Amino acid sequence: MFKTVHEAKKFCKDNDISMLDFKMTDLDGRWRHVTLPVDRLDEDMMTYGIGFDGSNYGYAAVENSDMVFIPDLSTAAVEPFSEGVLTMTGDVMVIGVPSNRPFDQYPRNVAKRAVEYMKETGIADKMIIGPEFEFHIFDSVAFGTEPHQSLLRIECDEAYWNTAEGGTGHQLPKKAGYHADLPGDVNFELRNEMCRTLENWGVKVKYHHHEVGSPAQEEIETEMGEMTEMADKTMIVKYVIKNMAEAWGKSATFMPKPVLDEAGNGMHVHIILLKDGKPLFYDENGYALLSDTALHFIGGLLKHAPSLCAITNPSTNSFKRLVPGFEAPVTIGYAMANRSAVVRIPAYAKSPSKKRFELRNPDATCNPYYAYSAILMAGLDGIKNKIDPSANGWGPYDFNLFDLSDEEKAKIDSLPRSLDDALDALEKDHDYLTAGGVFPERLLKIWIDKKRAELKRINRIPNAAEFEAYYSL
């Protein structure tokens, strides 16, 4: 939004902005923020930043946790959920002598380094991505875990299970919400307001609609953009959706599988590579009009798919979505216009500039900076090593993989069935991530240890389904 401190301060004066709000990303991919009077903004801040304790963000040891945040003026926007506030994100530096240096574990710095590494390889100079954001909007949610009781209750007036409870009678049938119209689509105007807010923040919206799930499953898809910019915008999208729902007295979640036996929430990622402004993925004679470069990128994604899942699908709940029967991928393969393949090539994208494919397994519980960077690194590894997905038995699968017999399915490589399996894969297969110093080994160890701790806690907790199955044995 701004190039200079002078421009930013003038805007604040002209628009009655009194406070600056700086948003920083923690290890999990959540925003945290610190707020200060606008008079504090000066050239020194742009050089030396403001100090904070990085150990509370999850990615720094306590003994080396003094860090500084440097605001990025180009990301500035008027905060839509508070009056008189200018908000922006930026970069995190480690305090050093004689000068500070970028903190190599900070999510935004990892993404920047991944882009730099891509340029150093000479393969490409830009990765363009387009995420699709699926989420649920509930009227309320209650949950809790105590030694003597566990609670989960979702209230959603739109859901099919409420037909016997009264209301308008226009509740959507189970798994039948795709592109539902009014009056069944009760959150239409709320999604409109979300999209208006996103557009005002500089996030271009492609479209929005009701998704498959009856209990208020929604989708907003944004226009494609450069990888690091889209990671910033992913944070904005999640922030706007959750806060706008809150403002309307509702609750939005990106949880991959919040409702049993309904469609889950993915974050499909469309991918294009450019070099000197020219697309690298088009070949009029290639399979599905894809070039060898595109197929090798796909080969890298498929080779590293199990370990990628530890970053792109980093919750135990993620793997409750990656099951057959809900348009979520479970097998490692690629195909054109096939939603059961983990890599899908849209048949409608035929021009050289729009030729692309989408990775369908990620979900929005990921840290987008890490996830998009890992996707890029896997693809670059595929290109460097000329990994042919067809020669490795990963397709193309131009048929519904869900319709295969159990015997046929056993012959096809599968995505991890659990977060535990994905973490095992990441421990064994991560050299492609550490290439060029993009993902520090220390960061991967912190990530794996944190996720193992989550698993240990969650796996200890008895649940209602276990009581149902085993209580009377």
SULCOR-V455062 format. One record per backbone hydrogen bond with DSSP energy under -0.5 kcal/mol. NH is the residue of the N-H (numbers start at 1). CO is the residue of the C=O. E is the energy in kcal/mol with one decimal. If there is no record, write none. Layout:
NH_CO_E ; NH_CO_E
//
This chain:
2_73_-1.3 ; 8_4_-1.8 ; 9_5_-2.8 ; 10_6_-2.3 ; 11_7_-2.3 ; 12_8_-2.2 ; 13_9_-2.2 ; 14_10_-2.7 ; 15_11_-1.5 ; 16_13_-0.9 ; 17_12_-2.9 ; 18_16_-0.6 ; 18_84_-1.8 ; 19_84_-1.9 ; 20_36_-3.4 ; 21_86_-2.8 ; 22_34_-3.0 ; 23_21_-0.5 ; 23_88_-2.5 ; 24_32_-3.1 ; 26_30_-2.6 ; 27_57_-2.4 ; 29_26_-1.1 ; 32_24_-3.1 ; 34_22_-1.9 ; 36_20_-2.3 ; 38_18_-2.3 ; 40_37_-1.9 ; 41_38_-1.6 ; 46_42_-1.4 ; 47_43_-1.2 ; 48_44_-3.8 ; 49_44_-0.6 ; 49_45_-1.7 ; 50_69_-1.7 ; 52_67_-2.2 ; 54_52_-0.9 ; 54_65_-3.1 ; 56_53_-1.1 ; 57_54_-1.8 ; 58_55_-0.8 ; 59_54_-0.6 ; 64_61_-1.8 ; 65_62_-1.0 ; 67_52_-2.2 ; 67_65_-0.6 ; 68_93_-2.3 ; 69_50_-2.6 ; 70_91_-3.4 ; 71_69_-0.6 ; 72_89_-2.7 ; 73_71_-0.7 ; 75_72_-2.0 ; 76_73_-1.5 ; 77_87_-2.3 ; 79_85_-2.4 ; 82_79_-0.8 ; 85_82_-0.7 ; 86_19_-2.7 ; 87_77_-3.3 ; 87_85_-0.5 ; 88_21_-2.1 ; 91_70_-2.5 ; 93_68_-3.0 ; 94_101_-3.4 ; 95_66_-1.2 ; 101_94_-1.9 ; 103_92_-2.2 ; 104_102_-0.7 ; 106_103_-1.4 ; 109_106_-0.6 ; 110_106_-2.2 ; 111_107_-2.0 ; 112_108_-2.1 ; 113_109_-2.4 ; 114_110_-2.3 ; 115_111_-1.9 ; 116_112_-2.2 ; 117_113_-2.8 ; 118_114_-2.2 ; 119_115_-2.0 ; 120_116_-2.2 ; 121_117_-1.9 ; 122_118_-0.7 ; 122_119_-0.8 ; 123_118_-0.7 ; 124_118_-0.9 ; 125_274_-2.5 ; 126_274_-1.5 ; 128_126_-0.5 ; 128_272_-3.0 ; 129_225_-2.9 ; 130_270_-1.8 ; 132_268_-1.9 ; 133_220_-2.3 ; 134_132_-0.7 ; 134_266_-1.3 ; 135_218_-2.1 ; 136_253_-2.4 ; 137_216_-2.1 ; 138_136_-0.5 ; 138_251_-3.3 ; 139_155_-2.3 ; 140_155_-1.5 ; 142_153_-2.3 ; 144_151_-1.9 ; 146_149_-3.0 ; 149_146_-0.8 ; 151_144_-2.8 ; 153_142_-2.6 ; 155_140_-2.7 ; 156_154_-0.5 ; 159_156_-1.6 ; 162_159_-1.7 ; 163_160_-1.6 ; 165_162_-1.5 ; 166_163_-0.7 ; 172_158_-1.5 ; 176_173_-1.7 ; 177_212_-3.4 ; 179_210_-2.6 ; 180_177_-2.4 ; 184_181_-0.8 ; 185_181_-1.4 ; 186_184_-1.7 ; 188_185_-1.2 ; 191_187_-2.7 ; 192_188_-2.1 ; 193_189_-2.1 ; 194_190_-2.2 ; 195_191_-2.6 ; 196_192_-2.5 ; 197_193_-2.1 ; 198_194_-2.2 ; 199_195_-2.6 ; 200_196_-2.2 ; 201_197_-1.2 ; 202_199_-1.4 ; 203_198_-2.8 ; 204_202_-0.8 ; 206_221_-2.8 ; 207_221_-1.5 ; 209_219_-2.1 ; 211_217_-3.2 ; 216_214_-2.9 ; 217_213_-1.5 ; 218_135_-3.8 ; 219_209_-2.1 ; 220_133_-2.3 ; 221_207_-2.6 ; 222_131_-1.2 ; 223_204_-2.5 ; 225_129_-2.3 ; 227_127_-1.7 ; 230_226_-2.7 ; 231_227_-1.8 ; 232_228_-2.2 ; 233_229_-2.3 ; 234_230_-2.0 ; 235_231_-1.7 ; 236_232_-1.6 ; 237_233_-2.9 ; 238_234_-2.2 ; 239_235_-2.0 ; 240_236_-3.0 ; 241_237_-2.6 ; 242_238_-2.1 ; 243_239_-2.3 ; 244_240_-2.9 ; 245_241_-1.9 ; 246_242_-1.9 ; 247_243_-2.2 ; 248_244_-1.2 ; 249_246_-1.8 ; 250_245_-3.1 ; 251_138_-2.8 ; 253_136_-2.2 ; 258_255_-0.6 ; 262_259_-1.4 ; 265_256_-2.4 ; 266_264_-0.7 ; 267_362_-3.0 ; 269_359_-2.4 ; 270_130_-2.2 ; 270_268_-0.5 ; 271_357_-2.6 ; 272_128_-2.3 ; 274_126_-2.6 ; 275_278_-2.1 ; 278_275_-1.9 ; 280_273_-2.4 ; 283_289_-2.0 ; 286_283_-1.7 ; 289_286_-2.4 ; 290_287_-2.1 ; 291_281_-1.4 ; 295_291_-2.2 ; 296_292_-2.7 ; 297_293_-2.2 ; 298_294_-2.5 ; 299_295_-2.4 ; 300_296_-2.2 ; 301_297_-2.1 ; 302_298_-2.6 ; 303_299_-2.6 ; 304_300_-2.1 ; 305_302_-0.7 ; 308_304_-2.9 ; 309_305_-1.9 ; 310_307_-1.0 ; 311_308_-2.2 ; 312_308_-3.0 ; 313_309_-1.9 ; 318_315_-0.7 ; 319_315_-0.6 ; 319_316_-0.8 ; 320_317_-1.4 ; 321_317_-0.7 ; 321_318_-0.9 ; 322_318_-1.1 ; 323_321_-2.5 ; 326_323_-0.7 ; 330_340_-0.6 ; 331_340_-0.5 ; 332_413_-3.1 ; 333_331_-0.9 ; 334_394_-1.8 ; 335_343_-1.6 ; 337_345_-2.4 ; 339_337_-0.6 ; 341_338_-1.4 ; 342_331_-0.7 ; 343_333_-1.9 ; 344_342_-0.5 ; 344_358_-2.3 ; 345_335_-2.2 ; 346_344_-0.7 ; 349_346_-0.8 ; 350_348_-1.2 ; 354_351_-1.0 ; 355_351_-1.0 ; 355_352_-0.5 ; 357_271_-1.0 ; 358_344_-3.0 ; 359_269_-2.5 ; 360_342_-3.1 ; 360_358_-0.6 ; 363_312_-2.1 ; 366_363_-1.5 ; 368_366_-0.8 ; 371_367_-2.9 ; 372_368_-2.7 ; 373_369_-1.6 ; 374_370_-2.7 ; 375_371_-2.3 ; 376_372_-2.2 ; 377_373_-2.6 ; 378_374_-2.4 ; 379_375_-2.2 ; 380_376_-2.7 ; 381_377_-2.0 ; 382_378_-1.8 ; 383_379_-2.1 ; 384_380_-3.0 ; 385_381_-2.0 ; 386_383_-1.0 ; 387_382_-2.3 ; 388_386_-0.7 ; 389_387_-0.7 ; 392_388_-1.2 ; 393_390_-1.6 ; 394_389_-2.6 ; 396_334_-0.6 ; 397_334_-2.7 ; 398_396_-0.9 ; 399_397_-1.0 ; 401_399_-0.7 ; 403_400_-1.5 ; 404_401_-1.1 ; 409_405_-2.7 ; 410_406_-1.7 ; 411_408_-1.2 ; 412_409_-1.7 ; 415_330_-2.5 ; 422_418_-1.9 ; 423_419_-2.6 ; 424_420_-2.1 ; 425_421_-2.1 ; 426_422_-2.2 ; 427_423_-2.2 ; 428_424_-1.4 ; 429_425_-2.4 ; 433_430_-1.1 ; 434_430_-1.6 ; 435_431_-1.1 ; 437_434_-2.2 ; 438_435_-1.3 ; 439_433_-1.8 ; 440_438_-0.7 ; 444_440_-1.9 ; 445_441_-2.3 ; 446_442_-2.3 ; 447_443_-2.6 ; 448_444_-2.7 ; 449_445_-2.8 ; 450_446_-2.4 ; 451_447_-2.4 ; 452_448_-2.6 ; 453_449_-1.9 ; 454_450_-2.0 ; 455_451_-2.5 ; 456_452_-2.5 ; 457_453_-2.0 ; 458_454_-2.7 ; 459_455_-2.8 ; 460_456_-0.7 ; 460_457_-0.8 ; 461_458_-1.2 ; 462_460_-0.5 ; 466_463_-0.7 ; 467_463_-1.5 ; 468_464_-2.3 ; 469_465_-1.8 ; 470_466_-2.9 ; 471_467_-2.0 ; 473_470_-1.4
//
